Amino acid sequence: MYRPILLSALIYGLLLAGLISLRGELIAFSLPFMLYLLYGFWNAPGALNLQIQRRLSSDRITPDGETIVTLTVTNHGADIDELVLDEMIRPQLSIRDGSPRHLIQLPKGTSHTFQYTVAGMRGSYHFEGTFAATTDLSGLTRQEQVVRSEERLFIFPDFRRLKRVSIHPRRTRVYAGMIPARVGGRGIEFFGVREYQSGDSPRSINWRVSARHVDNLYSNEYQQERVADVGIVLDARVRTNLFQSNHSIFEYAVTATAALADVFLTQGNRVGLLVYGAYLGWTLPGYGKIQRERIMQALAHAEIGVSSVFAGLEHLSPRMFPPESQIVLVSPLVGDDLEVLIQLRGRGYQVMVISPDPVKFEVSHLPKSQLVHTAARVIRMERDLLIRRLERAAIQVVEWDVSIPLDQAVSSLLVRQRRLL
């Protein structure tokens, strides 16, 4: 719109100067510009009437994956000689193949299709729309249109599945699962012996115990296995995740959280997620594939943040979790967290801590020197003391060297953990 305004100002100035000075050559000099302006308005393009359909080859990928975006543009308006199409893409997404910007000719009633490939880091990305613009041959007039869209691309954390994680909360739910319920009934592990009741299978009779009692028979009783409530807490505080030169261990914590949520849901448990950072991001507990999708979307949005209110874990309210359920904290840990975790354990919760090792992670990004080595030893001793104090409170801490895949580092420890009473 600036060109017609400037050209109109130029014509008006020449005409005004010619009339004031009574010089006909100035008026004659304005005539070509006037004809050029009239030609531009005569051939001005009509309002754009475009329909754009966008398809993603996959709207859920991992950071190592790619998705192909297919765009089909249909012209429901007048013929367009030059049409510029420019996709409005988030800067966090990178173009791996093709181009999101095209210059095409689009007659009335025709369509044009093009593709490009994008990838990116973990997150949730909304395709805001497509910017379209056309001009007349003289370049004086211009029509623009932004076609909005609702497509969204989720890039979920990539993780290797854990086979099983053994937990023993004090309270379980009524549905059958894989968690020992501390209640006699049908199961696999031996629980005790009781008097024979009508309907018991003859195979369950304990003949050794029955032989000691002439009047009664006794049957073996096994421990029932049920599902449980599991609350996963992801520590998203800056003070625990961000180190020198903006090196962050948070992505490893997100990966561990995704793997834990997946295995707990696979075992049939009811799982909830709390992202504890600049705010409390609470995903209500649920079961199955739908809950897995909710948790993965919450992890895609998760970011570290600073908050004076949530600088410590003291706002980790027990009311968010069912009584005597299992709480799993994924955190590098700081000294202030000790008291809160012990309080949760004292309230009857079973507490497990998956702790990405911040000492090894930070040392790996620092230059090797005697000073760094000495500082690392001091911090290591403080951390070992913190972990021992947690274990004395019957809190299991699994320390994870993030240079090793999570399933290799902690699977054997989680499966064979001792039963905490």
LINLINDA-V181982 format. One record per residue. N is the residue number from 1. RES is the residue in three letters. SS is DSSP state (A for helix, B for strand, O for the rest). NEAR is the number of other C-alpha atoms within 8 Angstrom. D_FIRST is the distance of its C-alpha to the first C-alpha in Angstrom with 2 decimals. Layout:
N,RES,SS,NEAR,D_FIRST
N,RES,SS,NEAR,D_FIRST
//
This chain:
1,MET,O,7,0.00
2,TYR,A,5,3.80
3,ARG,A,8,5.62
4,PRO,A,10,5.89
5,ILE,A,8,6.65
6,LEU,A,8,8.96
7,LEU,A,10,10.37
8,SER,A,10,11.11
9,ALA,A,8,12.73
10,LEU,A,9,14.67
11,ILE,A,11,15.95
12,TYR,A,8,16.92
13,GLY,A,8,18.68
14,LEU,A,12,20.59
15,LEU,A,11,21.68
16,LEU,A,8,22.79
17,ALA,A,10,24.61
18,GLY,A,13,26.28
19,LEU,A,10,27.49
20,ILE,A,7,28.83
21,SER,A,6,30.54
22,LEU,O,6,31.54
23,ARG,O,10,30.52
24,GLY,A,8,29.58
25,GLU,A,7,28.40
26,LEU,A,11,25.31
27,ILE,A,12,24.48
28,ALA,A,7,25.27
29,PHE,A,9,23.12
30,SER,A,12,20.02
31,LEU,A,8,20.85
32,PRO,A,7,19.63
33,PHE,A,10,16.14
34,MET,A,10,16.30
35,LEU,A,8,17.58
36,TYR,A,8,15.00
37,LEU,A,12,12.19
38,LEU,A,8,14.54
39,TYR,A,9,15.22
40,GLY,A,14,11.71
41,PHE,A,9,11.57
42,TRP,A,6,15.21
43,ASN,O,8,14.81
44,ALA,O,10,11.80
45,PRO,O,12,13.12
46,GLY,O,7,14.68
47,ALA,O,7,14.50
48,LEU,O,9,16.08
49,ASN,O,7,19.72
50,LEU,B,10,21.20
51,GLN,B,9,24.52
52,ILE,B,9,25.36
53,GLN,B,7,28.95
54,ARG,B,9,30.01
55,ARG,B,7,33.65
56,LEU,B,9,35.44
57,SER,O,8,38.69
58,SER,O,7,40.00
59,ASP,O,9,38.50
60,ARG,B,8,41.39
61,ILE,B,13,42.17
62,THR,B,12,43.77
63,PRO,O,12,42.40
64,ASP,O,7,44.05
65,GLY,O,7,42.53
66,GLU,O,9,39.43
67,THR,B,12,37.55
68,ILE,B,11,35.75
69,VAL,B,12,32.47
70,THR,B,12,31.94
71,LEU,B,11,28.58
72,THR,B,11,28.46
73,VAL,B,11,25.18
74,THR,B,11,25.69
75,ASN,B,15,23.26
76,HIS,O,9,24.14
77,GLY,O,11,21.31
78,ALA,O,10,20.54
79,ASP,O,8,21.00
80,ILE,B,11,18.55
81,ASP,B,10,18.82
82,GLU,B,10,17.11
83,LEU,B,13,16.93
84,VAL,B,12,16.62
85,LEU,B,12,18.96
86,ASP,B,10,19.53
87,GLU,B,9,22.37
88,MET,B,9,22.23
89,ILE,O,7,25.69
90,ARG,O,8,27.61
91,PRO,O,5,28.25
92,GLN,O,6,31.98
93,LEU,B,10,32.00
94,SER,B,8,32.52
95,ILE,B,10,31.70
96,ARG,B,8,35.05
97,ASP,B,7,34.16
98,GLY,B,8,31.25
99,SER,O,8,27.56
100,PRO,O,9,25.20
101,ARG,B,8,22.18
102,HIS,B,8,22.10
103,LEU,B,8,20.24
104,ILE,B,8,21.78
105,GLN,B,8,21.91
106,LEU,B,13,22.67
107,PRO,O,10,24.04
108,LYS,O,10,24.59
109,GLY,O,8,27.42
110,THR,O,8,27.81
111,SER,B,9,27.84
112,HIS,B,8,27.42
113,THR,B,8,29.43
114,PHE,B,7,29.41
115,GLN,B,11,31.32
116,TYR,B,13,31.40
117,THR,B,12,34.08
118,VAL,B,13,33.79
119,ALA,B,13,36.42
120,GLY,B,9,36.71
121,MET,O,9,39.01
122,ARG,O,11,40.61
123,GLY,B,11,38.24
124,SER,B,11,36.26
125,TYR,B,8,32.75
126,HIS,B,9,30.31
127,PHE,O,12,27.79
128,GLU,O,10,24.86
129,GLY,B,11,22.98
130,THR,B,12,20.70
131,PHE,B,13,16.98
132,ALA,B,12,15.75
133,ALA,B,11,12.58
134,THR,B,13,12.37
135,THR,B,14,10.52
136,ASP,O,13,12.09
137,LEU,O,7,14.59
138,SER,O,8,12.73
139,GLY,O,8,9.92
140,LEU,O,13,7.32
141,THR,O,14,6.44
142,ARG,B,12,6.97
143,GLN,B,11,9.45
144,GLU,B,10,11.07
145,GLN,B,8,14.56
146,VAL,B,8,17.13
147,VAL,B,11,20.62
148,ARG,B,7,23.11
149,SER,O,8,26.64
150,GLU,O,8,30.02
151,GLU,O,8,31.73
152,ARG,B,9,33.55
153,LEU,B,11,35.47
154,PHE,B,13,38.63
155,ILE,B,14,40.20
156,PHE,B,14,43.74
157,PRO,O,13,46.21
158,ASP,O,8,48.40
159,PHE,O,8,52.12
160,ARG,O,8,55.50
161,ARG,O,8,57.42
162,LEU,O,10,60.54
163,LYS,O,6,63.55
164,ARG,O,9,64.92
165,VAL,O,11,64.92
166,SER,O,9,68.10
167,ILE,O,6,67.81
168,HIS,O,10,70.49
169,PRO,O,11,69.19
170,ARG,O,10,71.88
171,ARG,O,9,70.49
172,THR,O,12,69.25
173,ARG,O,8,68.01
174,VAL,O,6,70.06
175,TYR,O,6,68.46
176,ALA,B,8,69.99
177,GLY,B,10,68.36
178,MET,B,9,69.28
179,ILE,B,12,69.95
180,PRO,B,10,73.63
181,ALA,B,11,74.16
182,ARG,B,6,77.52
183,VAL,B,8,78.91
184,GLY,B,10,81.63
185,GLY,B,8,81.07
186,ARG,B,8,79.90
187,GLY,B,9,78.40
188,ILE,B,7,79.15
189,GLU,B,6,80.41
190,PHE,B,9,83.86
191,PHE,B,10,83.81
192,GLY,B,8,87.42
193,VAL,B,9,90.42
194,ARG,B,8,91.22
195,GLU,B,8,93.88
196,TYR,O,10,93.65
197,GLN,O,5,92.07
198,SER,O,4,92.38
199,GLY,O,4,89.66
200,ASP,O,8,89.40
201,SER,O,6,89.40
202,PRO,A,5,92.71
203,ARG,A,4,90.78
204,SER,A,9,89.69
205,ILE,B,12,93.29
206,ASN,O,11,94.28
207,TRP,A,8,97.84
208,ARG,A,6,98.75
209,VAL,A,9,98.07
210,SER,A,12,99.58
211,ALA,A,7,102.76
212,ARG,O,6,103.36
213,HIS,O,8,103.30
214,VAL,O,7,105.74
215,ASP,O,4,104.48
216,ASN,O,8,100.67
217,LEU,O,13,98.14
218,TYR,B,13,95.03
219,SER,B,12,91.61
220,ASN,B,12,88.96
221,GLU,B,13,85.74
222,TYR,B,13,82.43
223,GLN,B,16,79.40
224,GLN,B,14,76.60
225,GLU,B,11,73.14
226,ARG,B,14,70.17
227,VAL,O,16,66.49
228,ALA,O,13,65.36
229,ASP,B,13,62.50
230,VAL,B,13,60.61
231,GLY,B,14,58.03
232,ILE,B,14,56.02
233,VAL,B,12,54.53
234,LEU,B,14,51.92
235,ASP,B,13,51.85
236,ALA,O,15,48.23
237,ARG,B,15,48.99
238,VAL,A,10,47.62
239,ARG,A,7,51.01
240,THR,A,11,52.74
241,ASN,A,12,50.17
242,LEU,B,11,48.31
243,PHE,O,8,50.20
244,GLN,A,6,49.79
245,SER,A,4,46.68
246,ASN,A,6,44.99
247,HIS,O,9,47.33
248,SER,B,8,47.50
249,ILE,O,11,50.27
250,PHE,A,10,48.36
251,GLU,A,7,47.40
252,TYR,A,9,51.11
253,ALA,A,13,51.82
254,VAL,A,11,49.20
255,THR,A,11,50.82
256,ALA,A,12,54.24
257,THR,A,11,53.07
258,ALA,A,13,51.67
259,ALA,A,12,54.96
260,LEU,A,10,57.07
261,ALA,A,12,55.14
262,ASP,A,10,55.47
263,VAL,A,13,59.22
264,PHE,A,13,59.97
265,LEU,A,14,58.16
266,THR,A,8,59.86
267,GLN,O,10,63.19
268,GLY,O,11,62.35
269,ASN,O,13,61.83
270,ARG,B,13,59.52
271,VAL,B,15,56.97
272,GLY,B,13,54.52
273,LEU,B,14,52.15
274,LEU,B,12,51.33
275,VAL,B,13,48.74
276,TYR,B,13,49.93
277,GLY,O,16,47.41
278,ALA,O,11,44.82
279,TYR,O,9,45.54
280,LEU,B,8,47.93
281,GLY,B,9,46.42
282,TRP,B,8,49.10
283,THR,B,10,49.35
284,LEU,B,6,52.07
285,PRO,B,11,55.10
286,GLY,B,8,55.36
287,TYR,O,12,56.88
288,GLY,A,9,56.00
289,LYS,A,7,52.91
290,ILE,A,7,50.65
291,GLN,A,11,51.58
292,ARG,A,12,51.08
293,GLU,A,8,47.50
294,ARG,A,9,46.90
295,ILE,A,13,48.41
296,MET,A,11,46.48
297,GLN,A,11,43.18
298,ALA,A,10,44.32
299,LEU,A,12,45.21
300,ALA,A,13,41.85
301,HIS,A,8,40.25
302,ALA,O,9,42.98
303,GLU,O,6,42.08
304,ILE,O,11,44.16
305,GLY,B,10,43.54
306,VAL,O,11,45.08
307,SER,O,10,46.58
308,SER,O,5,49.27
309,VAL,O,5,50.51
310,PHE,O,14,50.96
311,ALA,O,10,52.06
312,GLY,O,8,55.45
313,LEU,A,9,56.76
314,GLU,A,7,58.45
315,HIS,A,6,55.86
316,LEU,O,6,56.78
317,SER,O,6,58.35
318,PRO,A,8,61.21
319,ARG,A,5,60.18
320,MET,A,5,57.40
321,PHE,O,8,60.04
322,PRO,O,8,62.99
323,PRO,O,8,66.34
324,GLU,O,11,68.20
325,SER,O,17,65.42
326,GLN,B,15,64.18
327,ILE,B,13,61.53
328,VAL,B,12,60.02
329,LEU,B,12,58.16
330,VAL,B,15,56.05
331,SER,O,12,55.80
332,PRO,O,11,56.66
333,LEU,O,7,58.61
334,VAL,O,7,59.22
335,GLY,O,6,62.39
336,ASP,O,8,61.13
337,ASP,A,10,60.88
338,LEU,A,11,64.66
339,GLU,A,7,65.65
340,VAL,A,11,63.08
341,LEU,A,10,64.10
342,ILE,A,11,67.77
343,GLN,A,8,67.15
344,LEU,A,11,65.54
345,ARG,A,13,68.54
346,GLY,A,7,70.87
347,ARG,O,7,69.27
348,GLY,O,10,70.36
349,TYR,O,14,67.24
350,GLN,B,14,67.62
351,VAL,B,13,65.23
352,MET,B,12,64.10
353,VAL,B,12,61.90
354,ILE,B,13,60.07
355,SER,B,12,59.29
356,PRO,B,14,57.25
357,ASP,O,11,59.12
358,PRO,A,8,56.95
359,VAL,A,9,59.54
360,LYS,A,8,59.54
361,PHE,A,11,55.77
362,GLU,A,11,55.15
363,VAL,A,10,57.94
364,SER,O,7,56.45
365,HIS,O,7,53.34
366,LEU,O,7,55.38
367,PRO,O,7,57.18
368,LYS,O,6,60.87
369,SER,O,6,63.05
370,GLN,A,6,66.15
371,LEU,A,6,64.23
372,VAL,A,11,61.91
373,HIS,A,9,64.99
374,THR,A,8,66.84
375,ALA,A,8,63.93
376,ALA,A,10,63.50
377,ARG,A,8,67.21
378,VAL,A,8,67.07
379,ILE,A,9,64.07
380,ARG,A,9,65.75
381,MET,A,8,68.88
382,GLU,A,8,66.96
383,ARG,A,8,65.18
384,ASP,A,8,68.46
385,LEU,A,8,70.05
386,LEU,A,10,67.23
387,ILE,A,9,67.62
388,ARG,A,8,71.41
389,ARG,A,9,71.16
390,LEU,A,14,68.88
391,GLU,A,10,71.31
392,ARG,A,7,74.19
393,ALA,O,8,72.40
394,ALA,O,9,72.43
395,ILE,O,13,68.72
396,GLN,B,9,68.06
397,VAL,B,11,65.71
398,VAL,B,10,64.49
399,GLU,B,8,63.22
400,TRP,B,12,60.77
401,ASP,O,10,60.18
402,VAL,O,10,56.59
403,SER,O,4,57.36
404,ILE,O,8,59.39
405,PRO,O,8,57.97
406,LEU,A,11,58.61
407,ASP,A,9,60.79
408,GLN,A,8,63.07
409,ALA,A,10,63.28
410,VAL,A,10,64.07
411,SER,A,13,65.03
412,SER,A,8,68.75
413,LEU,A,8,68.78
414,LEU,A,10,67.02
415,VAL,A,9,69.24
416,ARG,O,7,72.46
417,GLN,O,7,71.74
418,ARG,O,4,74.75
419,ARG,O,5,74.95
420,LEU,O,6,74.05
421,LEU,O,3,76.11
//
